[in-house]
Amino acid sequence: MGDVLRLAVEQCDMSARLDECRAVELWSSVAGDYIASRCRRPVMSKGVMTVGVANAALRHELSMSRSSIARAINSLLGRKVVADIRFTG
């Protein structure tokens, strides 16, 4: 069954989308529960993670750390999935 599923994912070219879903799931563990609880759930599209943050000061602080956050997520995934992170109000 696992081989059939893996083959279907490869043939439908869904592996990139699955990696993006994994990146979204890793957001809270990388950012930490406190930060994640003050952000909206991330959305991934074409390698860019978008995270809604209502607090302007927190949004600025996260923007300054976006490359290290992306590196941490990519490291956990074992490959570059998150090319950039955008924090929006």
N, C-alpha and C positions, 0 to 999 in steps of 0.2 A: 504494500500500500504506500509506503514512504517513497519508493522509487517512482511510482506512478505520479504521486503528487509533485515530486521534484521535477520530473519530466514535463508535467503540465505547466508548472511555474516557468521553467526555462523556455518552453515553446511559446508561451503567451507573453514572454518578456516582462514578467511581473516581479522579477527579483529586485529591481531598483525600487519599485513601489513598496515592497516588503521591507527593504532596508530603511526607507523613509519612515515607515510605521514603527519600526524598531527604534529609530532615533527619537521619535516623539515619545515613545514609552520610556526612554532613558532620561528625558529632560528632568523629571522630578528628582531622580537619584543624583544626577550631576549638579543641578542647581541647589538641591537641598529642599527638604519639606517646607521650611519657612518661606523661602523665596517662591517656590512653586505654588504655594497656597495663595500668594498675592498676585499671581499671573493667570491669564487665561490659558487654556490648553493650546499648545503649539500646533501649528499647521505647517506641513512640508509641501513644497512644490518646486520641482526642478532643482533640488539641492539647496534651496533656501528655506530655512526655518523661520516662521513668523510667530512671535509671541506677543500677546497683548498684555500691557502693563499699565494700569491706571495711574499709579503714582509716578510723577515726573522724575523725582530724585532717584527712585529705584530704577526707572527706565534708563536714566543717564548712566548710573553705576553699571548696570548690566551691559549697556552698549560699549562701555570701556573694556569690558571683560569678554566680549563676544567671541574673539578669536580663541581664547583659552577654553571657553565653554565648548566651542565647536571641536577643538582638538581633543578634549576629554571624551566627548560623545563618539567621535570617529575612532578614537583609541579603543573604546569598549566594543565598537562594532568590528574592528579589525580592518577597516578600509575607509576611504574618504566618502562619506555620504552627505555630510553637512558642509557645504561650501561657504555659507554665510548665515548669520542670524540677524534678523531685523526685529527690533522691539518697537511696537506701536502703542499709541494711546488708546 
